[in-house]
Amino acid sequence: MAPLASLESVCATVRVNSCEAGATRVWGGAPAAGGTPPPHAPKILTRKGTGLTECILSGLLSVEGKKVLHIDRQDHYGGESASLNLTQLYKKFRPNGSAPEGLGRDRDWNVDLIPKFLMANGELTNILVHTDVTRYLEFKQISGSYVYRDGRIAKVPASEMEAIRSPLMGIFEKRRMKRFLEYVGNYKDEEPSTHQGLDLDKNTMTEVYLKFGLEPGTRDFVGHAMALWTTDDYLKAPARETFSRINLYAQSVARYGKSPYIYPLYGLGELPQGFARLSAIYGGTYMLDKQIDEVVYDKETGKVAGVRSGDETAKAKIVIGDPTYFPDKVRKTGHKVIRAMCILNHPIPNTDNLDSVQIIIPQNQVKRKHDIYIAVVSSAHNVAAKDHYLAIVSTIIETDTPHLELEPAFKLLGPRIDTLMGIAELYEPLEDGLKDNVFISKSYDSTSHFETTTDDVKDIYLRITGKPLVVQKREPQEVEA
């Protein structure tokens, strides 16, 4: 194993190989998967699962001097947010089947289980830059953001010229939209002259839309394709949060142009691995393919005392994990997500042959209560074989025939080589963890971005440390066009 001093160069040379799920390489002096942690190292924090939320917290707390033991029962990083090769993908979703012929090498594929993009100016990007995890990753911009309206898709304008040419609005509506966006961008709490008689903490978004005379279709793409709300509940809420979301979208578009989204080469499974490397540099120990048999509690205090795997017990004052490790400490949210991984050999029709896009189908457009999301990436992102594309469709299930709920999305994709579907129940913790020091993350939702995930990270961090997570903003690295 390489000495710690040469860790960064080693990571650079093995980056491509290490992102193959199932790799057992461990950085920073940690034992190989399934090994025994060094007995002399006191364990203050134990992580169960290497999902993105757990790995971000592992990296952040390791930097602050906490001793971290990170255990995953799976043989690859990422947990529920892993990226799988073809063999792993078909083993998970079609155990008795195999991949179609002609899809190239197994290692050419890195299929995300949780399809999401990063906002270029969002909180996860800020955390990546703040922790310098970006040194382990390369990003590529998503080429376009589209919205479904009146039976067809159209690009969400990323510039004034695109807005003028957009088929989403007529000429008079474009003027109204221009005034609305100028108002959102110029609104300042300390300058009443910018308020135009509105109070963002009292007036609802419906009242704001009415003031500017925006049509229902325009409200749909503003609320769902720009503010990225998943339902129309936001219309009855004070307008401030929606203004913040629209500004985040605009700032993210301004960062690199084309769209507000960026995506890591080799798939989203690279994100938890990047934070795992950060933790390892600061002494974190990682163990893959290691079962957790029991969470041990102090009989007198009721607080967590460690975790047991077979005959081995690791002592810990704090345990963090995802809901799958704590079935008796979580509850169902009442929602299930259906995700369909579609393998294509062509770009999405009516998107100018772009190598990557996001398409949002607002609920109202297809008479639903929740939006449908389509995340499309390709061989340009090192996640598929040459000339192949991955389109991952997701939404909240509303009926007893969830596969039929995805039909509006399937019609936009064109011919598919194969489609693999999975359904996931969404869970949330019953308690905040302060009583027993067991902190449980939430399930990954159906949204197309990581803002809700970083909200969960910040909330858990606050409960563990007693202080808010302060992210220092720096200039992010260049992103490949």
C-alpha positions as CSV (number, residue, x, y, z in Angstrom):
1,M,0.0,0.0,0.0
2,A,1.3,3.4,-0.9
3,P,2.5,5.7,1.9
4,L,0.2,8.5,2.9
5,A,2.5,11.2,1.4
6,S,1.9,9.8,-2.1
7,L,-1.8,9.3,-1.6
8,E,-2.9,12.0,-4.0
9,S,-0.8,10.9,-6.9
10,V,-2.0,7.3,-6.3
11,C,-5.6,8.4,-6.4
12,A,-5.0,10.2,-9.7
13,T,-3.5,7.1,-11.3
14,V,-6.1,4.6,-10.1
15,R,-9.2,6.8,-10.5
16,V,-10.7,5.1,-13.5
17,N,-10.2,1.6,-12.0
18,S,-11.3,2.5,-8.5
19,C,-14.7,3.7,-9.7
20,E,-15.6,0.2,-10.8
21,A,-18.1,-0.9,-8.2
22,G,-16.6,-3.8,-6.2
23,A,-13.1,-2.4,-6.0
24,T,-11.6,-3.0,-2.6
25,R,-8.8,-0.5,-2.7
26,V,-8.7,1.5,0.5
27,W,-6.8,4.8,0.9
28,G,-5.1,6.3,3.8
29,G,-4.0,3.2,5.7
30,A,-7.4,1.6,6.1
31,P,-7.7,-2.2,5.9
32,A,-8.9,-4.0,2.8
33,A,-12.6,-4.7,2.7
34,G,-13.6,-7.2,5.3
35,G,-10.5,-6.7,7.3
36,T,-10.1,-5.8,11.0
37,P,-9.6,-2.2,12.1
38,P,-6.4,-1.4,13.9
39,P,-7.1,-1.9,17.7
40,H,-5.0,1.1,18.8
41,A,-7.2,3.6,17.0
42,P,-10.1,4.8,19.2
43,K,-13.4,4.9,17.3
44,I,-15.5,7.9,18.1
45,L,-17.8,7.8,15.1
46,T,-19.1,4.8,13.2
47,R,-20.8,5.0,9.8
48,K,-23.1,2.3,8.5
49,G,-23.3,2.3,4.7
50,T,-21.3,4.4,2.2
51,G,-24.1,6.3,0.8
52,L,-23.5,9.9,-0.3
53,T,-25.0,11.5,2.9
54,E,-22.9,9.2,5.2
55,C,-19.7,9.8,3.1
56,I,-20.1,13.6,3.2
57,L,-20.5,13.6,6.9
58,S,-17.6,11.2,7.2
59,G,-15.3,13.5,5.3
60,L,-16.5,16.7,7.1
61,L,-16.1,15.2,10.6
62,S,-12.8,13.5,9.8
63,V,-11.4,16.9,8.8
64,E,-12.5,18.2,12.2
65,G,-10.4,15.5,14.0
66,K,-13.0,12.9,14.7
67,K,-11.9,9.2,14.4
68,V,-14.1,7.5,11.9
69,L,-14.8,3.8,11.1
70,H,-16.9,3.5,8.0
71,I,-18.5,0.1,7.4
72,D,-20.6,-1.1,4.4
73,R,-22.2,-4.5,4.0
74,Q,-22.0,-4.1,0.3
75,D,-18.8,-4.8,-1.7
76,H,-18.8,-1.3,-3.4
77,Y,-19.0,2.3,-2.4
78,G,-22.2,4.4,-2.7
79,G,-24.9,2.4,-0.9
80,E,-28.2,3.4,-2.4
81,S,-26.4,6.2,-4.4
82,A,-23.9,3.8,-6.1
83,S,-23.2,3.6,-9.8
84,L,-23.3,0.0,-11.1
85,N,-21.7,-1.7,-14.1
86,L,-23.8,-3.9,-16.4
87,T,-23.3,-7.1,-14.5
88,Q,-24.2,-5.5,-11.1
89,L,-27.2,-3.7,-12.7
90,Y,-28.8,-6.8,-14.1
91,K,-28.0,-8.8,-11.0
92,K,-29.9,-6.2,-9.0
93,F,-32.9,-5.6,-11.2
94,R,-33.2,-8.8,-13.3
95,P,-31.4,-11.6,-11.4
96,N,-32.4,-14.3,-13.8
97,G,-31.6,-12.3,-16.9
98,S,-28.6,-10.9,-18.7
99,A,-27.7,-7.8,-20.6
100,P,-28.5,-7.6,-24.3
101,E,-25.8,-8.3,-26.8
102,G,-23.8,-5.4,-28.3
103,L,-23.5,-3.1,-25.2
104,G,-19.8,-3.2,-25.0
105,R,-17.6,-3.9,-22.1
106,D,-18.9,-4.3,-18.6
107,R,-16.5,-1.6,-17.3
108,D,-17.8,0.9,-19.8
109,W,-21.0,1.3,-17.8
110,N,-21.6,3.2,-14.6
111,V,-25.4,3.4,-14.1
112,D,-26.6,5.6,-11.3
113,L,-29.2,4.1,-8.9
114,I,-30.2,7.6,-7.8
115,P,-30.5,9.8,-10.9
116,K,-29.6,13.4,-9.9
117,F,-27.6,16.3,-11.2
118,L,-25.6,18.9,-9.2
119,M,-26.6,22.6,-9.4
120,A,-23.5,24.5,-10.5
121,N,-24.0,27.0,-7.7
122,G,-25.8,24.6,-5.3
123,E,-24.9,23.5,-1.8
124,L,-23.3,20.2,-2.8
125,T,-21.0,21.9,-5.2
126,N,-20.1,24.4,-2.5
127,I,-19.3,21.5,-0.1
128,L,-17.2,19.8,-2.7
129,V,-15.2,23.0,-3.3
130,H,-15.0,23.8,0.5
131,T,-13.6,20.4,1.3
132,D,-11.4,20.3,-1.9
133,V,-12.9,16.9,-2.8
134,T,-13.0,18.4,-6.4
135,R,-9.3,17.3,-6.7
136,Y,-10.5,13.7,-7.0
137,L,-13.3,14.4,-9.5
138,E,-13.9,15.7,-13.0
139,F,-17.2,17.3,-14.1
140,K,-19.0,17.8,-17.3
141,Q,-21.8,20.2,-17.9
142,I,-25.3,18.9,-18.7
143,S,-26.0,20.3,-22.1
144,G,-29.6,21.3,-21.7
145,S,-32.6,21.6,-19.5
146,Y,-36.0,20.9,-21.0
147,V,-39.6,21.1,-19.9
148,Y,-42.7,19.3,-21.2
149,R,-45.6,21.5,-22.2
150,D,-48.6,21.0,-24.4
151,G,-47.5,17.6,-25.7
152,R,-43.9,18.5,-26.6
153,I,-40.6,19.4,-25.0
154,A,-38.8,22.8,-25.2
155,K,-35.5,24.0,-23.8
156,V,-35.7,26.1,-20.7
157,P,-34.1,29.4,-21.8
158,A,-30.5,29.8,-20.5
159,S,-29.9,33.3,-22.0
160,E,-31.9,36.3,-23.2
161,M,-31.5,35.2,-26.8
162,E,-32.9,31.8,-26.0
163,A,-35.8,33.3,-24.2
164,I,-36.6,35.4,-27.3
165,R,-36.6,32.3,-29.5
166,S,-38.4,30.0,-27.0
167,P,-41.6,28.4,-28.1
168,L,-42.7,28.2,-24.5
169,M,-44.2,31.7,-24.6
170,G,-45.8,34.1,-27.0
171,I,-44.4,37.6,-27.6
172,F,-46.4,39.3,-25.0
173,E,-45.9,36.6,-22.4
174,K,-42.1,36.9,-23.0
175,R,-42.3,40.6,-22.0
176,R,-44.2,39.7,-18.9
177,M,-41.8,36.9,-18.1
178,K,-38.8,39.3,-18.6
179,R,-40.4,41.8,-16.1
180,F,-41.0,39.0,-13.6
181,L,-37.4,37.7,-13.8
182,E,-36.0,41.2,-13.5
183,Y,-38.1,41.7,-10.4
184,V,-36.9,38.4,-8.8
185,G,-33.3,39.3,-9.5
186,N,-33.5,42.9,-8.3
187,Y,-35.6,42.3,-5.1
188,K,-33.7,43.5,-2.0
189,D,-35.1,43.3,1.5
190,E,-33.4,46.5,2.5
191,E,-34.7,48.5,-0.5
192,P,-38.5,48.9,-0.4
193,S,-38.4,50.5,-3.9
194,T,-37.7,47.0,-5.3
195,H,-40.7,45.4,-3.6
196,Q,-43.5,46.8,-5.8
197,G,-45.9,46.4,-2.9
198,L,-45.1,42.7,-2.3
199,D,-43.8,41.1,0.9
200,L,-42.1,37.8,0.2
201,D,-42.8,36.5,3.7
202,K,-46.6,37.2,3.4
203,N,-47.6,37.2,-0.3
204,T,-47.9,33.7,-1.9
205,M,-46.4,32.8,-5.2
206,T,-49.9,32.7,-6.7
207,E,-50.3,36.4,-5.7
208,V,-46.9,37.2,-7.3
209,Y,-47.8,35.4,-10.5
210,L,-51.1,37.2,-10.7
211,K,-49.3,40.6,-10.2
212,F,-47.2,40.0,-13.3
213,G,-50.0,38.3,-15.2
214,L,-48.1,35.1,-16.0
215,E,-50.1,32.4,-17.8
216,P,-50.6,28.9,-16.2
217,G,-48.2,27.3,-18.6
218,T,-45.5,29.8,-17.7
219,R,-46.1,29.3,-14.0
220,D,-45.6,25.6,-14.6
221,F,-42.1,25.9,-16.1
222,V,-41.1,28.6,-13.6
223,G,-42.2,26.6,-10.6
224,H,-41.1,23.2,-11.7
225,A,-38.3,23.6,-14.2
226,M,-36.6,26.6,-12.6
227,A,-37.6,26.6,-8.9
228,L,-37.7,22.8,-9.1
229,W,-40.7,22.2,-6.9
230,T,-42.1,18.7,-7.3
231,T,-45.7,19.6,-6.6
232,D,-47.9,22.8,-6.7
233,D,-48.1,23.1,-2.9
234,Y,-45.6,26.0,-3.2
235,L,-48.2,28.2,-4.8
236,K,-50.0,28.6,-1.4
237,A,-46.8,29.3,0.5
238,P,-44.9,32.6,1.0
239,A,-42.9,33.5,-2.1
240,R,-39.4,33.9,-0.5
241,E,-38.3,30.2,-0.9
242,T,-39.4,30.2,-4.5
243,F,-37.5,33.4,-5.2
244,S,-34.4,31.8,-3.6
245,R,-34.7,28.8,-5.8
246,I,-35.2,30.8,-9.0
247,N,-32.1,32.8,-8.1
248,L,-30.1,29.6,-7.5
249,Y,-31.2,28.4,-10.9
250,A,-30.2,31.6,-12.6
251,Q,-26.9,31.8,-10.8
252,S,-26.1,28.2,-11.7
253,V,-26.9,28.9,-15.4
254,A,-24.7,32.0,-15.3
255,R,-21.8,29.9,-13.9
256,Y,-21.2,27.9,-17.1
257,G,-24.1,28.6,-19.5
258,K,-26.2,26.0,-21.4
259,S,-27.8,24.6,-18.2
260,P,-27.6,25.0,-14.4
261,Y,-26.4,21.3,-14.0
262,I,-23.1,19.6,-13.8
263,Y,-22.3,15.9,-13.5
264,P,-19.2,13.9,-12.5
265,L,-17.4,11.8,-15.1
266,Y,-17.8,8.1,-14.3
267,G,-21.1,8.6,-12.6
268,L,-22.5,9.8,-9.2
269,G,-20.8,6.9,-7.5
270,E,-17.7,9.0,-7.7
271,L,-19.1,11.5,-5.2
272,P,-19.2,9.2,-2.1
273,Q,-15.8,7.8,-3.1
274,G,-14.3,11.3,-3.2
275,F,-15.5,12.0,0.3
276,A,-14.3,8.6,1.4
277,R,-10.8,9.6,0.2
278,L,-11.0,12.8,2.1
279,S,-11.9,10.9,5.3
280,A,-9.1,8.4,4.7
281,I,-6.5,11.2,4.4
282,Y,-7.5,12.4,7.9
283,G,-7.3,8.9,9.4
284,G,-10.7,7.4,8.5
285,T,-11.0,3.6,8.3
286,Y,-13.1,2.0,5.6
287,M,-14.4,-1.6,5.5
288,L,-16.5,-2.9,2.6
289,D,-18.3,-6.2,2.4
290,K,-18.6,-6.2,6.2
291,Q,-21.9,-7.2,7.8
292,I,-23.3,-5.3,10.8
293,D,-25.0,-7.8,13.2
294,E,-25.9,-5.5,16.1
295,V,-25.8,-1.9,17.3
296,V,-24.6,-2.1,20.9
297,Y,-26.1,0.3,23.6
298,D,-24.9,1.2,27.1
299,K,-27.4,-0.5,29.5
300,E,-27.2,2.4,32.0
301,T,-27.4,5.4,29.7
302,G,-29.2,4.0,26.8
303,K,-26.7,5.7,24.4
304,V,-25.0,3.9,21.6
305,A,-21.7,2.2,22.6
306,G,-20.6,0.6,19.3
307,V,-21.4,-1.9,16.6
308,R,-20.8,-5.6,16.4
309,S,-19.8,-7.7,13.3
310,G,-19.5,-11.4,14.1
311,D,-17.1,-11.7,17.1
312,E,-15.7,-8.2,16.6
313,T,-17.1,-5.1,18.3
314,A,-16.0,-1.5,17.4
315,K,-16.7,1.0,20.2
316,A,-18.3,4.3,19.2
317,K,-19.9,7.2,20.9
318,I,-21.9,8.1,17.7
319,V,-23.3,6.0,15.0
320,I,-24.6,7.4,11.6
321,G,-26.4,5.3,9.0
322,D,-29.0,5.1,6.3
323,P,-32.6,3.8,7.0
324,T,-31.8,0.3,5.7
325,Y,-29.7,-0.4,8.7
326,F,-32.3,0.8,11.3
327,P,-35.7,-0.7,10.3
328,D,-37.0,-0.2,13.9
329,K,-36.0,3.4,14.1
330,V,-37.6,4.7,10.9
331,R,-41.0,5.2,9.4
332,K,-42.4,5.2,5.9
333,T,-43.1,8.7,4.6
334,G,-46.1,7.4,2.7
335,H,-44.3,7.8,-0.7
336,K,-42.6,5.3,-3.0
337,V,-40.3,6.2,-5.9
338,I,-40.3,4.3,-9.2
339,R,-37.1,4.6,-11.3
340,A,-36.6,3.2,-14.8
341,M,-33.1,2.8,-16.3
342,C,-33.5,3.0,-20.0
343,I,-30.6,2.0,-22.3
344,L,-30.6,3.8,-25.7
345,N,-28.4,4.0,-28.8
346,H,-29.5,7.5,-29.9
347,P,-29.9,10.9,-28.4
348,I,-33.3,12.1,-27.1
349,P,-35.5,13.2,-30.1
350,N,-36.1,17.0,-30.4
351,T,-33.1,17.9,-28.2
352,D,-30.7,18.9,-31.0
353,N,-28.7,15.6,-30.6
354,L,-27.3,16.8,-27.2
355,D,-25.2,14.3,-25.2
356,S,-27.0,15.0,-22.0
357,V,-30.3,16.7,-20.9
358,Q,-32.7,16.9,-18.1
359,I,-36.4,16.9,-18.9
360,I,-39.1,17.8,-16.4
361,I,-42.7,16.9,-17.0
362,P,-44.7,19.2,-14.7
363,Q,-47.6,17.4,-12.9
364,N,-50.3,19.6,-14.4
365,Q,-49.2,18.7,-17.9
366,V,-50.1,15.0,-17.4
367,K,-52.8,15.4,-14.8
368,R,-50.7,14.1,-11.9
369,K,-49.8,15.3,-8.4
370,H,-46.1,14.9,-8.8
371,D,-43.6,15.7,-11.5
372,I,-41.8,13.2,-13.7
373,Y,-38.0,13.6,-14.2
374,I,-35.8,12.3,-17.0
375,A,-32.0,12.5,-16.5
376,V,-30.1,11.7,-19.6
377,V,-26.3,11.1,-19.8
378,S,-24.1,9.2,-22.3
379,S,-20.8,7.8,-23.3
380,A,-19.5,11.4,-23.2
381,H,-19.7,11.2,-19.4
382,N,-17.9,7.8,-19.2
383,V,-21.1,6.1,-18.0
384,A,-22.1,4.1,-21.1
385,A,-20.4,2.3,-24.0
386,K,-19.6,4.4,-27.1
387,D,-22.7,5.8,-28.9
388,H,-25.0,4.8,-26.1
389,Y,-27.2,6.8,-23.7
390,L,-28.8,6.3,-20.3
391,A,-32.1,7.9,-19.6
392,I,-33.3,7.4,-16.1
393,V,-36.9,8.2,-15.4
394,S,-38.3,8.8,-11.9
395,T,-41.4,9.9,-10.1
396,I,-43.5,9.5,-6.9
397,I,-45.9,6.6,-7.4
398,E,-49.6,7.6,-7.3
399,T,-51.4,4.5,-8.6
400,D,-51.4,0.7,-8.4
401,T,-49.8,0.5,-11.9
402,P,-46.7,2.6,-11.4
403,H,-45.0,1.4,-14.7
404,L,-47.9,3.0,-16.6
405,E,-47.2,6.3,-14.8
406,L,-43.9,6.6,-16.7
407,E,-45.5,6.3,-20.1
408,P,-45.5,10.1,-20.8
409,A,-41.7,9.9,-20.3
410,F,-41.2,6.8,-22.4
411,K,-42.9,8.4,-25.3
412,L,-40.3,11.2,-25.3
413,L,-37.3,8.8,-25.4
414,G,-37.8,7.0,-28.7
415,P,-36.8,3.4,-29.1
416,R,-35.2,1.7,-26.1
417,I,-32.8,-1.2,-26.2
418,D,-33.8,-2.3,-22.7
419,T,-35.6,-0.9,-19.6
420,L,-35.0,-1.9,-16.0
421,M,-37.3,-0.7,-13.3
422,G,-37.1,-0.5,-9.5
423,I,-39.4,0.7,-6.7
424,A,-38.1,2.2,-3.5
425,E,-40.0,3.0,-0.3
426,L,-39.0,6.3,1.2
427,Y,-38.1,6.4,4.9
428,E,-37.3,9.0,7.5
429,P,-36.0,8.7,11.1
430,L,-38.5,8.5,14.0
431,E,-36.3,10.6,16.3
432,D,-33.5,13.2,16.0
433,G,-30.9,10.9,17.5
434,L,-30.0,13.2,20.4
435,K,-31.3,10.7,23.0
436,D,-29.1,7.7,22.0
437,N,-26.6,9.3,19.6
438,V,-27.8,7.2,16.6
439,F,-28.3,9.6,13.7
440,I,-30.2,8.3,10.6
441,S,-30.3,9.9,7.2
442,K,-33.4,10.2,5.0
443,S,-34.1,8.2,1.9
444,Y,-33.1,9.8,-1.4
445,D,-36.2,11.4,-2.9
446,S,-37.3,11.7,-6.6
447,T,-36.0,15.2,-7.1
448,S,-33.5,15.8,-9.9
449,H,-30.9,17.6,-7.8
450,F,-29.0,17.2,-4.5
451,E,-30.4,20.2,-2.6
452,T,-32.6,18.1,-0.4
453,T,-29.7,15.7,0.3
454,T,-27.5,18.5,1.4
455,D,-30.3,19.9,3.6
456,D,-30.2,16.5,5.4
457,V,-26.4,16.6,5.7
458,K,-26.5,20.0,7.3
459,D,-29.3,19.0,9.7
460,I,-27.5,15.9,10.9
461,Y,-24.2,17.8,11.2
462,L,-25.9,20.4,13.4
463,R,-27.4,17.7,15.6
464,I,-24.1,16.0,16.0
465,T,-21.8,19.0,16.5
466,G,-24.2,21.5,18.0
467,K,-23.1,24.1,15.4
468,P,-24.2,24.9,11.8
469,L,-22.2,23.7,8.9
470,V,-20.4,26.8,7.5
471,V,-19.3,26.3,3.9
472,Q,-16.6,28.7,2.7
473,K,-17.4,29.6,-0.9
474,R,-14.4,29.4,-3.3
475,E,-14.2,29.6,-7.1
476,P,-15.0,26.1,-8.4
477,Q,-12.8,24.3,-10.8
478,E,-13.3,24.5,-14.5
479,V,-16.1,22.3,-15.9
480,E,-15.8,20.5,-19.3
481,A,-18.3,21.9,-21.8
